[in-house]
Amino acid sequence: MSGKTLELIRDDPWLEPYRHAIEGRHFHVKEKEREITQNGALTLSDFASGYLYFGLHHTADGWVFREWAPNATAIYITGDFNGWQKDEAYRLKPSGNGNWEIHLPEEWLHHLDLYKLIVEWEGGSGERIPAWCRRVVQDERTKIFSAQVWRPENPYVFGTNVFVPNTSPLLIYECHTGMATQEEKIGSYDEFRTNILPRIAKLGYNAIQIMAIQEHPYYGSFGYHVSSFFAASSRFGTPDELKHLIDDAHKLGIAVIMDIVHSHAVKNETEGLGRFDGTDYQYFHSGARREHPAWDSLCFNYGKNEVLHFLLSNCKFWLEEYHFDGFRFDGVTSMLYLSHGLGESFTNYGDYYNGHQDDDAIAYLSLANKLIHEVNSHAITVAEEVSGMPGLAVKFSKGGYGFDYRMAMNIPDFWIKTLKEKKDEDWRPSSIWWETTNRRADEKTVSYAESHDQALVGDKTIIFWLIDADMYWHMQVDDRNFAVERGLALHKMIRLVTATTINGGYLNFMGNEFGHPEWIDFPREGNGWSCKYARRQWYLADNENLKYHFLEHFDSQMLKLICSVKNFQNTAIQKIWDNDNDQILAYMRKDLLFVFNFNPLQSFTDYGFLVPHGKYKVVLNTDDKLFGGNGINDDSVEHFTLSDPLYESQRKGWLKLYIPARSALVLKSL
């Protein structure tokens, strides 16, 4: 290791006592990269091209199929074409290093043929779906999954080959194609493309984060128990239909981020990678580390080069084959720690460098970020990580792990805790300011008030915590109801303060922008396999006789305001005032002044804020009648600062405003 101090440590002197651990991890990544790239003879992208070799491929003289199964003693392809029999003509031959291969004539396989592998090992055998297969389908009658040959006569051709995401700022619409339909059914890629993408573009979001893309046997897992890592889930349509969705999103200026799951895998053996070649340890740890104690899943062994090859190739595959613009990595905390973060306190820096970390997983994440940005320099990577590990969203060259963003997971936790435990009169603006702005200066975050996590059955969305059962009876525009009016007011204020304090991006889960009622509950035995709660009721927002459209309109105008300031996320954020007794918070970003009155009872007349001299005009008001408010203020009135000799040298004066209870104003300096 060189004597040069990494920027991560230089920028944060509190990390100096842990220099040895930080530099050791950094060195470990570089050594692993040298190893897998043969001392630089290959690029990371060269190494991560396994999907071009393994799996089923059409060639000039027929088909070739390859699989890695080092413990196997024999492998056969079986399917529609041979009566699902173990046929010697379809027997693979070993080709060295645990690899198996077979060449088949053109006429032996056809588009849409179903197939599997019969894998044999000493003392046993089993049917397996190929690890690298790109298409998996489920029989509607038997519910059995099989691989499927996918070679259409007219494959989809992308119309947009080069797309540069807009990250100024990054405005993410988190979504799930299956539950994006209004009908009580599983929605499709095509329905999402034609019905939902235009809504998202109209709202002003510039990115979608799609969940549940990788094939998973249980729909209710939300896509987090993956079985086939290279196969786009067939529940929602074909590979070509997903490509069409992504292409159309790009034409609308919307980046497409995939929610990728490399933190664990489903335990299933006939559908997934569990005991693929008869061993516990082909892709996963053996012994006590094999199973995740909280997720009922299997944990990858990131120390094996073959596993690195598989997972890194998976990242490159989705970028190259489907034109995804990046990834939100799920379960990063679980990967970083040998304990998966369970039972850890994370109260000081020492907790990140106490020997409880998985250096192999850290190496994988660092290499994955290097690879992704090597393949696509404009790609976006986001880490879902709760422990606060320093350097996660810092470039590897500076000593970090290379993510572009990390999720600000403290913020939704704070809002739900506040709604559950505090009376309105106990909301403290100082705490709100702390939670929404508390982050490392050298790392960009994605802020959000709630994601899909808060919407799952057993919990409640923010709007449901606020209004609860009154949503069923009092959401008509002409119905005056205290619970509903309070809920709408706070819903807008919570989103406004969360979205306008960002230093990177903002995220909203599908439907929450208009206060979608109720929870998410996927079809399962306990609910009679119903899709009633695994869909989105768009008609609620489209009906102007209901109050939902007020929230959707506010969301759109809020995003429009944010986008009106160039590089809003990078502008300095300055607290002007907070007073926990009055429940007032004010801050400025460039020429925008944000003023919040969280007080549930008291409106304030001539409340003064010391701001730069000038004239100010209201550009957004949560209490506007257009957003379901009372419209108490006349927002056409221009406001002028009053001079104060004490602050003349600072070119500041007092701006005095009327601030209604439970409302927020955004003013622009003219």
Buried (B, 14 or more C-beta within 10 A) or exposed (E): EEEEEBBBBEBBEEBEEBBEBBBEBBEBBBEBBEEBBEEEEEBBBEBBBBBBBBBBBEEEEBBBBBBBBBBBBBBBBBBBBBEBEBBEEBBBEBEEEBBBBBEBEEEBBEEEBBBBBBBBBEEEBBBBBBBBBBBBBBEEEEEEBBBBBBBEEEEBEBEEEEBEBEBBBBBBBBBBBBBBBBEEBBBBBBBBBEBBBEBBBEBBBBBBBBBBBBBBBBBBBBBBBBBBBBBBBBBBBBBBBBBBBBBBBBEBBBBBBBBBBBBBBBBBBBBBBBBBBBBBBBBBBEEEBBBBEEBEBBBBBBBBEBBBBBBBBBBBBBBBBBBBBBBBBBBBBBBBBEBBBEEBEBEEBEBBBEEBBBBBBBBBBBBBBBBBBBBBEEBBBBBBBBBBBBBBBBBBEBBBBBBBBBBBBBBBBBBBEBBEEEEBEEBBBEBBBEBBBEBBEBBBBBBBBBBBBBBBBEBBBBBBBBBEEBBEEBBEEEEEBEBBBBBBBBBBBBBBBBBBBBBBBBBBBBBBBBBBBBBBBBBBEEBEEBBEBBBBBBEBBBBEEBBBBBBBBBBBBBBEBBBEBEEBBBBEBEEBBBBBEBBBBBBBBBBBBBBBBBBBEBBBEEBBBBBBBBEBEBBBBBBBEEBBBBBBBEBEEEBEBEEEEEBEEEEBBBBBBBBBBBBBBBBBBE
